[in-house]
């Protein structure tokens, strides 16, 4: 696979892992709100502060940085 393909793949993996992280966080807060007091905007916001995010932002950040690096590298090498 060429550098551009690797860059796009890493960038896509970083974005997907970030979206999964946020989705798990919000689904957990919604389930907690529904279990205890019903769903409303204020209960979901208060429960978001109670539930820690499922994993840190390190992995998505590193994947996005490497993806951008590979994309820039492929464009510089082509010229």
MISEKE-415471 format. One record per atom (N, C-alpha, C, O): x, y, z. Coordinates in pm, whole numbers, plus 50000, padded with zeros to 5 digits. Example, Ala and Ser with C-alpha at 12.3 -4.5 7.8 and 13.67 -1.06 7.14 Angstrom:
// residues 2
<r><px>51319</px><py>49431</py><pz>50780</pz></r>
<r><px>51230</px><py>49550</py><pz>50780</pz></r>
<r><px>51320</px><py>49670</py><pz>50780</pz></r>
<r><px>51424</px><py>49668</py><pz>50846</pz></r>
<r><px>51285</px><py>49775</py><pz>50708</pz></r>
<r><px>51367</px><py>49894</py><pz>50714</pz></r>
<r><px>51290</px><py>50003</py><pz>50787</pz></r>
<r><px>51341</px><py>50114</py><pz>50804</pz></r>
// end
This chain:
// residues 79
<r><px>50086</px><py>49883</py><pz>50000</pz></r>
<r><px>50000</px><py>50000</py><pz>50000</pz></r>
<r><px>50091</px><py>50124</py><pz>50000</pz></r>
<r><px>50193</px><py>50127</py><pz>50068</pz></r>
<r><px>50052</px><py>50223</py><pz>49925</pz></r>
<r><px>50135</px><py>50343</py><pz>49919</pz></r>
<r><px>50110</px><py>50433</py><pz>50039</pz></r>
<r><px>50021</px><py>50408</py><pz>50121</pz></r>
<r><px>50190</px><py>50539</py><pz>50049</pz></r>
<r><px>50182</px><py>50628</py><pz>50165</pz></r>
<r><px>50048</px><py>50699</py><pz>50176</pz></r>
<r><px>49998</px><py>50723</py><pz>50286</pz></r>
<r><px>49990</px><py>50734</py><pz>50063</pz></r>
<r><px>49861</px><py>50802</py><pz>50066</pz></r>
<r><px>49752</px><py>50708</py><pz>50120</pz></r>
<r><px>49666</px><py>50752</py><pz>50197</pz></r>
<r><px>49755</px><py>50583</py><pz>50081</pz></r>
<r><px>49658</px><py>50485</py><pz>50131</pz></r>
<r><px>49674</px><py>50462</py><pz>50280</pz></r>
<r><px>49575</px><py>50452</py><pz>50353</pz></r>
<r><px>49798</px><py>50454</py><pz>50326</pz></r>
<r><px>49824</px><py>50437</py><pz>50469</pz></r>
<r><px>49775</px><py>50559</py><pz>50546</pz></r>
<r><px>49716</px><py>50545</py><pz>50653</pz></r>
<r><px>49800</px><py>50678</py><pz>50493</pz></r>
<r><px>49756</px><py>50801</py><pz>50560</pz></r>
<r><px>49606</px><py>50810</py><pz>50571</pz></r>
<r><px>49552</px><py>50847</py><pz>50676</pz></r>
<r><px>49537</px><py>50775</py><pz>50463</pz></r>
<r><px>49390</px><py>50779</py><pz>50467</pz></r>
<r><px>49336</px><py>50674</py><pz>50563</pz></r>
<r><px>49240</px><py>50700</py><pz>50635</pz></r>
<r><px>49397</px><py>50556</py><pz>50565</pz></r>
<r><px>49353</px><py>50451</py><pz>50656</pz></r>
<r><px>49374</px><py>50491</py><pz>50802</pz></r>
<r><px>49284</px><py>50472</py><pz>50885</pz></r>
<r><px>49490</px><py>50546</py><pz>50834</pz></r>
<r><px>49516</px><py>50590</py><pz>50972</pz></r>
<r><px>49423</px><py>50703</py><pz>51013</pz></r>
<r><px>49374</px><py>50705</py><pz>51126</pz></r>
<r><px>49398</px><py>50795</py><pz>50923</pz></r>
<r><px>49307</px><py>50906</py><pz>50952</pz></r>
<r><px>49165</px><py>50854</py><pz>50977</pz></r>
<r><px>49098</px><py>50899</py><pz>51069</pz></r>
<r><px>49121</px><py>50761</py><pz>50895</pz></r>
<r><px>48987</px><py>50704</py><pz>50912</pz></r>
<r><px>48976</px><py>50626</py><pz>51043</pz></r>
<r><px>48875</px><py>50635</py><pz>51113</pz></r>
<r><px>49080</px><py>50550</py><pz>51077</pz></r>
<r><px>49079</px><py>50476</py><pz>51203</pz></r>
<r><px>49075</px><py>50569</py><pz>51324</pz></r>
<r><px>49007</px><py>50541</py><pz>51422</pz></r>
<r><px>49149</px><py>50680</py><pz>51317</pz></r>
<r><px>49147</px><py>50777</py><pz>51426</pz></r>
<r><px>49010</px><py>50840</py><pz>51445</pz></r>
<r><px>48964</px><py>50857</py><pz>51558</pz></r>
<r><px>48945</px><py>50874</py><pz>51334</pz></r>
<r><px>48813</px><py>50935</py><pz>51342</pz></r>
<r><px>48709</px><py>50835</py><pz>51393</pz></r>
<r><px>48625</px><py>50868</py><pz>51476</pz></r>
<r><px>48716</px><py>50712</py><pz>51343</pz></r>
<r><px>48620</px><py>50610</py><pz>51387</pz></r>
<r><px>48640</px><py>50577</py><pz>51535</pz></r>
<r><px>48541</px><py>50561</py><pz>51607</pz></r>
<r><px>48764</px><py>50567</py><pz>51581</pz></r>
<r><px>48786</px><py>50538</py><pz>51723</pz></r>
<r><px>48738</px><py>50653</py><pz>51812</pz></r>
<r><px>48690</px><py>50629</py><pz>51922</pz></r>
<r><px>48750</px><py>50776</py><pz>51765</pz></r>
<r><px>48696</px><py>50889</py><pz>51841</pz></r>
<r><px>48543</px><py>50883</py><pz>51847</pz></r>
<r><px>48484</px><py>50906</py><pz>51953</pz></r>
<r><px>48480</px><py>50852</py><pz>51735</pz></r>
<r><px>48334</px><py>50844</py><pz>51732</pz></r>
<r><px>48283</px><py>50731</py><pz>51821</pz></r>
<r><px>48181</px><py>50746</py><pz>51888</pz></r>
<r><px>48352</px><py>50618</py><pz>51821</pz></r>
<r><px>48312</px><py>50506</py><pz>51908</pz></r>
<r><px>48326</px><py>50545</py><pz>52054</pz></r>
<r><px>48241</px><py>50513</py><pz>52136</pz></r>
<r><px>48434</px><py>50615</py><pz>52086</pz></r>
<r><px>48456</px><py>50659</py><pz>52225</pz></r>
<r><px>48343</px><py>50750</py><pz>52271</pz></r>
<r><px>48288</px><py>50730</py><pz>52380</pz></r>
<r><px>48309</px><py>50848</py><pz>52190</pz></r>
<r><px>48202</px><py>50941</py><pz>52229</pz></r>
<r><px>48067</px><py>50872</py><pz>52234</pz></r>
<r><px>47985</px><py>50901</py><pz>52321</pz></r>
<r><px>48042</px><py>50781</py><pz>52141</pz></r>
<r><px>47914</px><py>50709</py><pz>52140</pz></r>
<r><px>47896</px><py>50625</py><pz>52265</pz></r>
<r><px>47789</px><py>50625</py><pz>52326</pz></r>
<r><px>48001</px><py>50554</py><pz>52305</pz></r>
<r><px>47994</px><py>50473</py><pz>52427</pz></r>
<r><px>47968</px><py>50561</py><pz>52548</pz></r>
<r><px>47891</px><py>50524</py><pz>52637</pz></r>
<r><px>48032</px><py>50677</py><pz>52553</pz></r>
<r><px>48015</px><py>50769</py><pz>52666</pz></r>
<r><px>47870</px><py>50818</py><pz>52675</pz></r>
<r><px>47810</px><py>50815</py><pz>52783</pz></r>
<r><px>47814</px><py>50862</py><pz>52564</pz></r>
<r><px>47677</px><py>50913</py><pz>52565</pz></r>
<r><px>47573</px><py>50802</py><pz>52586</pz></r>
<r><px>47472</px><py>50825</py><pz>52652</pz></r>
<r><px>47597</px><py>50684</py><pz>52531</pz></r>
<r><px>47504</px><py>50574</py><pz>52552</pz></r>
<r><px>47503</px><py>50534</py><pz>52700</pz></r>
<r><px>47396</px><py>50506</py><pz>52756</pz></r>
<r><px>47618</px><py>50531</py><pz>52762</pz></r>
<r><px>47626</px><py>50499</py><pz>52905</pz></r>
<r><px>47553</px><py>50601</py><pz>52991</pz></r>
<r><px>47482</px><py>50564</py><pz>53084</pz></r>
<r><px>47569</px><py>50728</py><pz>52959</pz></r>
<r><px>47500</px><py>50833</py><pz>53036</pz></r>
<r><px>47349</px><py>50825</py><pz>53015</pz></r>
<r><px>47272</px><py>50847</py><pz>53108</pz></r>
<r><px>47306</px><py>50796</py><pz>52893</pz></r>
<r><px>47163</px><py>50784</py><pz>52865</pz></r>
<r><px>47103</px><py>50665</py><pz>52938</pz></r>
<r><px>46994</px><py>50676</py><pz>52994</pz></r>
<r><px>47172</px><py>50553</py><pz>52937</pz></r>
<r><px>47121</px><py>50437</py><pz>53009</pz></r>
<r><px>47113</px><py>50462</py><pz>53159</pz></r>
<r><px>47018</px><py>50419</py><pz>53225</pz></r>
<r><px>47212</px><py>50529</py><pz>53213</pz></r>
<r><px>47210</px><py>50562</py><pz>53356</pz></r>
<r><px>47095</px><py>50657</py><pz>53388</pz></r>
<r><px>47029</px><py>50640</py><pz>53490</pz></r>
<r><px>47072</px><py>50755</py><pz>53303</pz></r>
<r><px>46961</px><py>50848</py><pz>53323</pz></r>
<r><px>46827</px><py>50776</py><pz>53316</pz></r>
<r><px>46738</px><py>50802</py><pz>53397</pz></r>
<r><px>46813</px><py>50688</py><pz>53221</pz></r>
<r><px>46687</px><py>50615</py><pz>53204</pz></r>
<r><px>46661</px><py>50523</py><pz>53321</pz></r>
<r><px>46546</px><py>50505</py><pz>53362</pz></r>
<r><px>46766</px><py>50464</py><pz>53374</pz></r>
<r><px>46751</px><py>50369</py><pz>53485</pz></r>
<r><px>46706</px><py>50438</py><pz>53613</pz></r>
<r><px>46623</px><py>50385</py><pz>53686</pz></r>
<r><px>46759</px><py>50557</py><pz>53641</pz></r>
<r><px>46733</px><py>50621</py><pz>53769</pz></r>
<r><px>46617</px><py>50720</py><pz>53768</pz></r>
<r><px>46535</px><py>50720</py><pz>53860</pz></r>
<r><px>46608</px><py>50805</py><pz>53665</pz></r>
<r><px>46509</px><py>50912</py><pz>53678</pz></r>
<r><px>46438</px><py>50948</py><pz>53549</pz></r>
<r><px>46364</px><py>51046</py><pz>53546</pz></r>
<r><px>46456</px><py>50874</py><pz>53445</pz></r>
<r><px>46394</px><py>50910</py><pz>53318</pz></r>
<r><px>46487</px><py>51000</py><pz>53238</pz></r>
<r><px>46581</px><py>51058</py><pz>53292</pz></r>
<r><px>46458</px><py>51010</py><pz>53111</pz></r>
<r><px>46548</px><py>51083</py><pz>53022</pz></r>
<r><px>46502</px><py>51227</py><pz>53006</pz></r>
<r><px>46388</px><py>51254</py><pz>52969</pz></r>
<r><px>46594</px><py>51319</py><pz>53035</pz></r>
<r><px>46576</px><py>51461</py><pz>53007</pz></r>
<r><px>46714</px><py>51519</py><pz>52985</pz></r>
<r><px>46814</px><py>51456</py><pz>53017</pz></r>
<r><px>46719</px><py>51640</py><pz>52931</pz></r>
<r><px>46849</px><py>51702</py><pz>52902</pz></r>
<r><px>46933</px><py>51724</py><pz>53026</pz></r>
<r><px>47054</px><py>51704</py><pz>53024</pz></r>
<r><px>46869</px><py>51764</py><pz>53135</pz></r>
<r><px>46947</px><py>51793</py><pz>53256</pz></r>
<r><px>47001</px><py>51666</py><pz>53319</pz></r>
<r><px>47114</px><py>51667</py><pz>53370</pz></r>
<r><px>46925</px><py>51558</py><pz>53319</pz></r>
<r><px>46977</px><py>51435</py><pz>53379</pz></r>
<r><px>47089</px><py>51375</py><pz>53295</pz></r>
<r><px>47185</px><py>51320</py><pz>53350</pz></r>
<r><px>47079</px><py>51384</py><pz>53165</pz></r>
<r><px>47187</px><py>51331</py><pz>53081</pz></r>
<r><px>47315</px><py>51412</py><pz>53101</pz></r>
<r><px>47424</px><py>51356</py><pz>53109</pz></r>
<r><px>47302</px><py>51545</py><pz>53110</pz></r>
<r><px>47421</px><py>51629</py><pz>53132</pz></r>
<r><px>47485</px><py>51599</py><pz>53267</pz></r>
<r><px>47607</px><py>51591</py><pz>53277</pz></r>
<r><px>47403</px><py>51581</py><pz>53370</pz></r>
<r><px>47460</px><py>51552</py><pz>53502</pz></r>
<r><px>47523</px><py>51413</py><pz>53505</pz></r>
<r><px>47625</px><py>51393</py><pz>53571</pz></r>
<r><px>47464</px><py>51317</py><pz>53435</pz></r>
<r><px>47521</px><py>51182</py><pz>53433</pz></r>
<r><px>47645</px><py>51173</py><pz>53345</pz></r>
<r><px>47728</px><py>51084</py><pz>53365</pz></r>
<r><px>47661</px><py>51261</py><pz>53249</pz></r>
<r><px>47784</px><py>51263</py><pz>53169</pz></r>
<r><px>47905</px><py>51294</py><pz>53256</pz></r>
<r><px>48014</px><py>51244</py><pz>53232</pz></r>
<r><px>47884</px><py>51379</py><pz>53356</pz></r>
<r><px>47996</px><py>51412</py><pz>53444</pz></r>
<r><px>48029</px><py>51297</py><pz>53540</pz></r>
<r><px>48140</px><py>51289</py><pz>53592</pz></r>
<r><px>47932</px><py>51207</py><pz>53563</pz></r>
<r><px>47955</px><py>51094</py><pz>53653</pz></r>
<r><px>48029</px><py>50979</py><pz>53586</pz></r>
<r><px>48103</px><py>50905</py><pz>53651</pz></r>
<r><px>48009</px><py>50964</py><pz>53455</pz></r>
<r><px>48068</px><py>50851</py><pz>53383</pz></r>
<r><px>48198</px><py>50897</py><pz>53316</pz></r>
<r><px>48197</px><py>50989</py><pz>53235</pz></r>
<r><px>48308</px><py>50832</py><pz>53350</pz></r>
<r><px>48434</px><py>50867</py><pz>53282</pz></r>
<r><px>48431</px><py>50815</py><pz>53139</pz></r>
<r><px>48365</px><py>50715</py><pz>53111</pz></r>
<r><px>48501</px><py>50881</py><pz>53048</pz></r>
<r><px>48508</px><py>50831</py><pz>52911</pz></r>
<r><px>48570</px><py>50691</py><pz>52909</pz></r>
<r><px>48654</px><py>50660</py><pz>52994</pz></r>
<r><px>48532</px><py>50608</py><pz>52815</pz></r>
<r><px>48578</px><py>50469</py><pz>52814</pz></r>
<r><px>48728</px><py>50451</py><pz>52794</pz></r>
<r><px>48786</px><py>50357</py><pz>52850</pz></r>
<r><px>48791</px><py>50536</py><pz>52718</pz></r>
<r><px>48937</px><py>50530</py><pz>52703</pz></r>
<r><px>48987</px><py>50669</py><pz>52670</pz></r>
<r><px>48910</px><py>50757</py><pz>52632</pz></r>
<r><px>49115</px><py>50689</py><pz>52684</pz></r>
<r><px>49170</px><py>50822</py><pz>52668</pz></r>
<r><px>49174</px><py>50862</py><pz>52520</pz></r>
<r><px>49150</px><py>50781</py><pz>52431</pz></r>
<r><px>49204</px><py>50986</py><pz>52497</pz></r>
<r><px>49212</px><py>51040</py><pz>52360</pz></r>
<r><px>49348</px><py>51015</py><pz>52297</pz></r>
<r><px>49374</px><py>51064</py><pz>52187</pz></r>
<r><px>49435</px><py>50940</py><pz>52363</pz></r>
<r><px>49569</px><py>50919</py><pz>52312</pz></r>
<r><px>49569</px><py>50844</py><pz>52179</pz></r>
<r><px>49634</px><py>50886</py><pz>52083</pz></r>
<r><px>49496</px><py>50734</py><pz>52172</pz></r>
<r><px>49496</px><py>50651</py><pz>52051</pz></r>
<r><px>49439</px><py>50727</py><pz>51931</pz></r>
<r><px>49504</px><py>50730</py><pz>51827</pz></r>
<r><px>49318</px><py>50788</py><pz>51941</pz></r>
<r><px>49268</px><py>50862</py><pz>51825</pz></r>
<r><px>49359</px><py>50977</py><pz>51783</pz></r>
<r><px>49375</px><py>51004</py><pz>51664</pz></r>
<r><px>49417</px><py>51046</py><pz>51880</pz></r>
<r><px>49505</px><py>51158</py><pz>51848</pz></r>
<r><px>49630</px><py>51111</py><pz>51774</pz></r>
<r><px>49670</px><py>51173</py><pz>51675</pz></r>
<r><px>49690</px><py>51004</py><pz>51821</pz></r>
<r><px>49810</px><py>50952</py><pz>51755</pz></r>
<r><px>49778</px><py>50904</py><pz>51613</pz></r>
<r><px>49854</px><py>50929</py><pz>51520</pz></r>
<r><px>49665</px><py>50835</py><pz>51597</pz></r>
<r><px>49627</px><py>50788</py><pz>51464</pz></r>
<r><px>49604</px><py>50903</py><pz>51367</pz></r>
<r><px>49646</px><py>50896</py><pz>51252</pz></r>
<r><px>49537</px><py>51009</py><pz>51412</pz></r>
<r><px>49511</px><py>51124</py><pz>51325</pz></r>
<r><px>49642</px><py>51195</py><pz>51290</pz></r>
<r><px>49661</px><py>51235</py><pz>51175</pz></r>
<r><px>49730</px><py>51211</py><pz>51387</pz></r>
<r><px>49859</px><py>51278</py><pz>51361</pz></r>
<r><px>49941</px><py>51198</py><pz>51260</pz></r>
<r><px>49995</px><py>51255</py><pz>51165</pz></r>
<r><px>49951</px><py>51065</py><pz>51279</pz></r>
<r><px>50025</px><py>50983</py><pz>51184</pz></r>
<r><px>49958</px><py>50982</py><pz>51047</pz></r>
<r><px>50027</px><py>50980</py><pz>50944</pz></r>
<r><px>49825</px><py>50984</py><pz>51043</pz></r>
<r><px>49755</px><py>50988</py><pz>50916</pz></r>
<r><px>49785</px><py>51115</py><pz>50839</pz></r>
<r><px>49811</px><py>51111</py><pz>50719</pz></r>
<r><px>49782</px><py>51228</py><pz>50908</pz></r>
<r><px>49814</px><py>51357</py><pz>50844</pz></r>
<r><px>49961</px><py>51358</py><pz>50800</pz></r>
<r><px>49994</px><py>51407</py><pz>50692</pz></r>
<r><px>50049</px><py>51304</py><pz>50886</pz></r>
<r><px>50191</px><py>51297</py><pz>50851</pz></r>
<r><px>50213</px><py>51218</py><pz>50723</pz></r>
<r><px>50287</px><py>51262</py><pz>50635</pz></r>
<r><px>50151</px><py>51100</py><pz>50712</pz></r>
<r><px>50166</px><py>51019</py><pz>50591</pz></r>
<r><px>50108</px><py>51086</py><pz>50468</pz></r>
<r><px>50165</px><py>51076</py><pz>50360</pz></r>
<r><px>49995</px><py>51156</py><pz>50483</pz></r>
<r><px>49937</px><py>51226</py><pz>50368</pz></r>
<r><px>50029</px><py>51338</py><pz>50320</pz></r>
<r><px>50050</px><py>51354</py><pz>50199</pz></r>
<r><px>50083</px><py>51414</py><pz>50413</pz></r>
<r><px>50175</px><py>51523</py><pz>50376</pz></r>
<r><px>50302</px><py>51465</py><pz>50315</pz></r>
<r><px>50352</px><py>51517</py><pz>50215</pz></r>
<r><px>50353</px><py>51357</py><pz>50373</pz></r>
<r><px>50474</px><py>51293</py><pz>50322</pz></r>
<r><px>50454</px><py>51242</py><pz>50180</pz></r>
<r><px>50543</px><py>51255</py><pz>50096</pz></r>
<r><px>50337</px><py>51184</py><pz>50153</pz></r>
<r><px>50312</px><py>51134</py><pz>50017</pz></r>
<r><px>50304</px><py>51247</py><pz>49916</pz></r>
<r><px>50347</px><py>51231</py><pz>49802</pz></r>
<r><px>50248</px><py>51361</py><pz>49957</pz></r>
<r><px>50238</px><py>51475</py><pz>49865</pz></r>
<r><px>50375</px><py>51538</py><pz>49843</pz></r>
<r><px>50406</px><py>51580</py><pz>49731</pz></r>
<r><px>50457</px><py>51547</py><pz>49946</pz></r>
<r><px>50591</px><py>51605</py><pz>49931</pz></r>
<r><px>50681</px><py>51515</py><pz>49847</pz></r>
<r><px>50764</px><py>51564</py><pz>49770</pz></r>
<r><px>50665</px><py>51385</py><pz>49861</pz></r>
<r><px>50748</px><py>51292</py><pz>49787</pz></r>
<r><px>50711</px><py>51289</py><pz>49638</pz></r>
<r><px>50796</px><py>51262</py><pz>49553</pz></r>
<r><px>50586</px><py>51317</py><pz>49609</pz></r>
<r><px>50540</px><py>51315</py><pz>49470</pz></r>
<r><px>50600</px><py>51430</py><pz>49389</pz></r>
<r><px>50622</px><py>51416</py><pz>49269</pz></r>
<r><px>50628</px><py>51544</py><pz>49454</pz></r>
<r><px>50679</px><py>51661</py><pz>49382</pz></r>
<r><px>50824</px><py>51652</py><pz>49352</pz></r>
<r><px>50880</px><py>51743</py><pz>49291</pz></r>
// end
